[in-house]
Amino acid sequence: MDGLATLPPTKSTRRSIKKRTILLYQGEIPRQAYVVQKGTVKVYRLGRNGDEQIVGFRMAGDIFPETWLFEKTTSALYYYEAMDDCEIITAERSVLLEHIQQNQDLKASLLDYFINSHSAQLLQITALEQSRAADKLLLMLYYLLFRYSTQTTPGNYELRFHLTHTIMGNLTGLTRETTSVELGKLRRKGVVSYSGNQFTIHREKLELHLAKESFNDVQI
């Protein structure tokens, strides 16, 4: 949402955030709204055993915490942590809401943003409902393709952030060992390729393996 970058400089602050900085803690009452300009912010909660449960990411153009911003909660539901060095705009909630109300194009973009987010999260929920590790990973890759990738060549989608096996395990609820084994199988089948932390998803092969589970008419 490019319109969010035009917040009046006298009413907003641009900040450089170092990797691994926690911007908000789960249960914290926010004092400001955040707009990501560059980098990736990881959104997660901690389970009873202290295990990290990732629910999503915020990238360039995204805002958070959405539920607090639109007065659906009084505190942050999750932790928000910089996965890499980020550029962030912060502003008071009233300033950001006023900016949205005064910009009709931004209001339309915001509606499209939330529809896309909702559609992608349905794919994420479907992935988590699967009982087999392979099916979880296939559908989670589908979710990542739609929500956090850029098509580099026809049918090939590169993730816009660095994905590790640990992060993928935390997304799916699988152990790192199981995730590594299953991703290795998908790599050999041509569904995904990766070098280090840079992942590319090959949509045709992915949908071939999903077969009837494919959501190939989803446009995000």
N, C-alpha and C positions, 0 to 999 in steps of 0.2 A: 504494500500500500504506500506508494510514493508520496501521497498527500500528507502522510504523517511526518515526513521529513521536513515539511514546511512550517512546523510549529514556530511561533515567534521566538527568536533567540533571547528576547528579554524575559520570556516566560518559561523557558526550558533550558536544560543544561546538557551539553554533550560531554560524555565521559569515556575514557579509555579504561577497559576492565581487563585485568590479567587473568590468564588461564587458571581455572580451579577456584576462582573467587565465587563465594556464595552471595548472590544478590538478595535473595529472600529465603528465609527459613520457613519450614512448614509450621503453621500456627502463628506466624508473625503478622502483626497488623501493619500493612504497607503504609508508607508515608507519601508515596509517589507512584506514578505509572511509568512503565518502561517501554521504549520502542527500540527494537534491535536495528542497528544500521549495518553492522558487519560482524561476522562470526556466528557461533552457535551456542545457544543456552540450553542446557539439559534440564528437563523437568522430571522430578522423581519424588517418591516418598520412601521412607524406610519402614520395612516390615518389622514384625515383633522381634526377629532375630538380628535386626540391624542390617538385613540384606537390602540392597538398593533395587527398587522397582521403578523402572523408567516408564513414564507415561507419554513422553513425547519430547519435542525439541522446539525451540523458537529461533527463527533465522531472520535474515534481513527482511524488513517490512512487517514483522510480527510484533504484536503487543502483548504485554502481560502485567499483572495477573488479571485475566479477563473477568473472572467472576467477581473480584473485588471492584474492578473498574466500573462495571455496570451494576454494582450494589446488590449482587446476589449472595455475597458472603462478606463477613467483616474482617476476615484474615486470609492469609495465603493458604491454599489447600496443599501445596507442594513446596519442595525445595526448588530453587532456580539457581543453577550453577553454570558458570562460563566453562565450556568445553575447550575453548581456545581463547586467544586474545580477541576481545570484542570491542566494538564501538557502540555505545548505548546513548539514547536520548532519554532523559528523565523530565517529568513535568508533573505538576499537581493534577489530581484527577479532574478537578473542575475545569482546568485549562484545556486538557485533552478532550473532554466531553464537549466543551464549547467550540473547540476547533472542528470537531466532527460535525456538530450541528450546523455550523456555518458553511460547510463545504459539501454540496450536493454530490459531487463526483466521488468524494471520499466516503460518503454514506453508502453509495451504491457499491463501491469497492469493498467496504466493510461487510456488507450483506453477502457478497460473493465469497469473501474470505471465510466467513463462518459457515456457509453452506459447504464449501470445499473441505473445511476442517471436520465438519460433522460427517460427511461422506467418507472421508479417509478413516475416521475413528470407527466407523462401522466395520471397515475392513480389518482394522486392528482388533476389534472385539471378536470378530469371526476367527481370526488367527489364534487368539488366546483360548477359544472354545475347543480347539482341536485336541484330541487325545494323543495323537502320534507326533513325535518330535519333528519328523520330516514335513508333515502337513503344517505344523505351526510355523516352521521356517519359510516354507513356500508362500504362505499367505502373509506372513510378516514382511517378506521381501516385496510382495505385491503392494502392501500398505506403504512401505518406504519408497517404492517406485512412484506411486501417485503423489505422495505428500512431500517428499524431500529430494527429488532427483531432477536432473536436466537431461533432455535427450541430446546426445552428442552426435550420433549418426543414426540413420533410420533403424529403429527397433532397439537401440542401445541407450541405456539410461544410467548416467553417472550420479552417484549420491553426492549431495552438496556439503557433506561433512565427512570426517574420517570415522569409519565404523570399525570397531574392534570386535573380536569374538566375545569378549566380556560384555560389551555394551549390548550386543545381539542377544546374549544369554539373559541379561537383565530385562530386555524388552519382552522376551518370550517366557521367562520363568524357567528356562533350562540351565543346566550347569554349563560352565565354559567348555568342559571336556566333550559333552554331548553336542554342543553347538559346533565345535571345531570339527568333529567327525562328520556331522550331517552337512555342514557347509562344504567340506571337502568332497563329499559325494555329489553335491549340486554343482560344484566347480567342474568336476570331471564330466558331468552330463551337459555342460555348456549353459547352465541356467544363470550362473554368476561367474564373474572373473574378478580377481583382486590382486593388487600388488601392494604389499604393506597394508595400510588402512584405507586405501582408495578402492571402493567397490563399484563395479559396473554390472547392472542387471540386464539380461537379455530377454526382452519381453516375450518374444515368440516362443522361445524354449520354456520360459516360465509358465505361460498359459497352456502350452502343450502338456506339461506335467500336472497342471491344475485340472485340466479337462473341464468337466461340468462345474467344477468349483470356481471357474474363472469368472471374473466380473469385467469381461473385455469391452463392455459398452459404457463403462464408467468414464466420464470426462472430467478430469481434475487438472 
